Amino acid sequence: MTARTFTRRDAGLMFLAATGALAATPFGRARAQALEGTQVIVIGAGIAGLGAARSLKNQGAEVIVLEGKPHIGGRLLTDWSMGAPFEVGAGWIHGPEQANPSRQLADAVGAEYVVTDDENAVYFHANGDEFGEDDYEEMSDGWESVVEHIDETFERNDPRSLLKAIRAYDSDLLDDPRVMWAFSAWTEFSKGGPIEDLSAILFNADKAFDTPDVVVTTGYDKILGPLAVDLDIRLSHTVTEVSYEKGDGVAVETDKGTFEADYCICTVPLGVLKAEKIAFDPPLPQRYRQSIDRLGFGSVTKLALKFDEPFWDVETQYFGIVTEPKGRWNYWLNYRTFSDENILLGLSVGAYAPVADKMTDAEMTEDGLDVLRQVWGDDVGTPTQVLATHWATDPYSLGAYAYPRPGNSRSDYDGLARAVEDCLFLAGEHTIFDYAGTTHGAYMSGLRAAEAVIEAES
Ligand SMILES: Cc1cc2nc3c(=O)[nH]c(=O)nc-3n(C[C@H](O)[C@H](O)[C@H](O)COP(=O)(O)OP(=O)(O)OC[C@H]3O[C@@H](n4cnc5c(N)ncnc54)[C@H](O)[C@@H]3O)c2cc1C
């Protein structure tokens, strides 16, 4: 996701203090071997799983992490094959103030950052003409007015989608491609779902840390290094079944054998839970299953195109392009603003992202180039290298990040984190409403699950 200029800011530190998460960070003071002799299986070696495992191991537990892929990281993974970091999943540390746990992890590995400046952007109409001042103002005013309208007039449990809220405020906005661009490139990107299916009252109700977003020029996934040190991580172990019984612990079946422990923390993405790729025995209680089914899980598609020469203004950080349909490669990040590489990173969001995910890399490249030609015509060169993501079809994710659908409530997220029979805990970005869809949220959920194991032991 990119900068959340148009979302609410809040004091995230309060959350951390309230949950005691800071005290449990791997860099904080560990409780003296409180968990000696306790066995825990963590499913998934993303930032939630690694955070939970690190915290538990620091406190004396015997931990095994089972990861289906042949590498750690999950949705936090950096590909260096283009010479600059291509972030396959998370690209920004959102609100990298000191209290942000992802910032703390990044500082601990000496990460280097560049602030991405939302103001350093040029926007284009579908015909390739640049936006004038008025266009920009109408676009942001339209976005802000709808948000204000929702805040001021919608009841707390209003079941309408964001699209319906726009219509209720001023249906003409639906025909204004500039405003619809903003709802797509800003909101659909930030929330990971289409405005047709986003909850009007919840899409902007989460929390955020402060200070402008940064990209990590030394590679985002390096922040996982210290979490993974000395952990027993079994890569290429795909979990197929989790059996659990109060007082009796858990048995976790994988394609490479069965593992047993006192507790299990399951951090697989919401898409994997939705698709029932893992069988639970007994089945998860109904209210968990209902929340899993109810919550939204969309996609965000990234396409990095590397060229010999830039045909764009290398000083401009972002290019916004009005496209049809609206989520199609409508926002581009210029790598020249933080690296020497001539790379443009395009984003497809909303309803278009799952469509893009199903394309081959060659089809996706043509589709992306087509959009660039709207603006730069024949100046658009032939890419020398291409990297593309397909999160919706990745069997270990089946989407990008959780989003609130009409009729959802905060407890659809937070309720998933409640202990099941005192031995099974779910964690991951989809279990923490206030910080869902972020690396820091996922990490905090992992620490929270580790705390829950400690509580269950005491
Ligand atoms: C395209 C994209 C852009 C994003 N942009 C940002 C951003 O800019 N900033 C930000 O803060 N966040 C961003 N996010 C969100 C962020 O990446 C996630 O919230 C976070 O990384 C999720 O961590 P997690 O540990 O909950 O899940 P994951 O990282 O997905 O970890 C779950 C692990 O479980 C494994 N697994 C799945 N099924 C099985 C199985 N059956 N057996 C064993 N293992 C299994 C998976 O392989 C994976 O490693 C983005 C995500 C995507 C996809």
The ligand as a Tripos MOL2 file, in Angstrom:
@<TRIPOS>MOLECULE
LIG
   53    58     1     0     0
SMALL
NO_CHARGES

@<TRIPOS>ATOM
      1 C1          0.7600   -6.4010   -2.6290 C.3       1 LIG1
      2 C2          0.8290   -6.0670   -1.1780 C.ar      1 LIG1
      3 C3          1.1970   -4.7920   -0.7760 C.ar      1 LIG1
      4 C4          1.2810   -4.4720    0.5770 C.ar      1 LIG1
      5 N1          1.7300   -3.2420    0.9540 N.ar      1 LIG1
      6 C5          1.9760   -2.9920    2.2630 C.ar      1 LIG1
      7 C6          2.6650   -1.8100    2.6440 C.ar      1 LIG1
      8 O1          3.0630   -1.0070    1.8050 O.2       1 LIG1
      9 N2          2.8910   -1.5990    3.9620 N.ar      1 LIG1
     10 C7          2.4850   -2.4750    4.9240 C.ar      1 LIG1
     11 O2          2.7220   -2.2290    6.1250 O.2       1 LIG1
     12 N3          1.8360   -3.6330    4.5800 N.ar      1 LIG1
     13 C8          1.5950   -3.8980    3.2820 C.ar      1 LIG1
     14 N4          1.0120   -5.0640    2.9110 N.ar      1 LIG1
     15 C9          0.4640   -5.9470    3.9470 C.3       1 LIG1
     16 C10         1.5490   -6.7520    4.6600 C.3       1 LIG1
     17 O3          2.4220   -7.2880    3.7100 O.3       1 LIG1
     18 C11         0.8740   -7.8620    5.4540 C.3       1 LIG1
     19 O4         -0.1030   -7.2950    6.3100 O.3       1 LIG1
     20 C12         1.8250   -8.6730    6.3100 C.3       1 LIG1
     21 O5          3.0500   -8.9320    5.6790 O.3       1 LIG1
     22 C13         1.1100   -9.9610    6.6650 C.3       1 LIG1
     23 O6          1.9190  -10.7400    7.5360 O.3       1 LIG1
     24 P1          1.3360  -12.0750    8.1320 P.3       1 LIG1
     25 O7          2.4150  -12.6800    8.9440 O.co2     1 LIG1
     26 O8          0.0290  -11.8050    8.7540 O.co2     1 LIG1
     27 O9          1.0070  -13.0040    6.8690 O.3       1 LIG1
     28 P2          2.0050  -13.6100    5.7950 P.3       1 LIG1
     29 O10         3.1830  -12.7440    5.6140 O.co2     1 LIG1
     30 O11         1.2010  -13.9190    4.6010 O.co2     1 LIG1
     31 O12         2.4990  -14.9590    6.4950 O.3       1 LIG1
     32 C14         1.7150  -16.1160    6.4830 C.3       1 LIG1
     33 C15         2.6060  -17.2890    6.0780 C.3       1 LIG1
     34 O13         1.8300  -18.4820    6.1030 O.3       1 LIG1
     35 C16         2.3120  -19.3220    5.0690 C.3       1 LIG1
     36 N5          1.3030  -20.3350    4.7750 N.ar      1 LIG1
     37 C17         0.1330  -20.1810    4.1170 C.ar      1 LIG1
     38 N6         -0.5230  -21.3540    4.0630 N.ar      1 LIG1
     39 C18         0.2380  -22.2650    4.7000 C.ar      1 LIG1
     40 C19         0.1020  -23.6550    4.9850 C.ar      1 LIG1
     41 N7         -0.9840  -24.3510    4.5990 N.pl3     1 LIG1
     42 N8          1.0980  -24.2760    5.6530 N.ar      1 LIG1
     43 C20         2.2000  -23.5980    6.0650 C.ar      1 LIG1
     44 N9          2.3840  -22.2840    5.8050 N.ar      1 LIG1
     45 C21         1.4130  -21.6240    5.1480 C.ar      1 LIG1
     46 C22         2.5600  -18.3640    3.9310 C.3       1 LIG1
     47 O14         3.4260  -18.9150    2.9610 O.3       1 LIG1
     48 C23         3.1690  -17.1590    4.6650 C.3       1 LIG1
     49 O15         4.5770  -17.2250    4.6990 O.3       1 LIG1
     50 C24         0.9490   -5.4440    1.5630 C.ar      1 LIG1
     51 C25         0.5870   -6.7380    1.1620 C.ar      1 LIG1
     52 C26         0.5340   -7.0440   -0.1920 C.ar      1 LIG1
     53 C27         0.1730   -8.4530   -0.5880 C.3       1 LIG1
@<TRIPOS>BOND
     1     1     2 1
     2     2     3 ar
     3     2    52 ar
     4     3     4 ar
     5     4     5 ar
     6     4    50 ar
     7     5     6 ar
     8     6     7 ar
     9     6    13 1
    10     7     8 2
    11     7     9 ar
    12     9    10 ar
    13    10    11 2
    14    10    12 ar
    15    12    13 ar
    16    13    14 ar
    17    14    15 1
    18    14    50 ar
    19    15    16 1
    20    16    17 1
    21    16    18 1
    22    18    19 1
    23    18    20 1
    24    20    21 1
    25    20    22 1
    26    22    23 1
    27    23    24 1
    28    24    25 2
    29    24    26 1
    30    24    27 1
    31    27    28 1
    32    28    29 2
    33    28    30 1
    34    28    31 1
    35    31    32 1
    36    32    33 1
    37    33    34 1
    38    33    48 1
    39    34    35 1
    40    35    36 1
    41    35    46 1
    42    36    37 ar
    43    36    45 ar
    44    37    38 ar
    45    38    39 ar
    46    39    40 ar
    47    39    45 ar
    48    40    41 1
    49    40    42 ar
    50    42    43 ar
    51    43    44 ar
    52    44    45 ar
    53    46    47 1
    54    46    48 1
    55    48    49 1
    56    50    51 ar
    57    51    52 ar
    58    52    53 1
@<TRIPOS>SUBSTRUCTURE
     1 LIG1         1 GROUP 0 **** ****
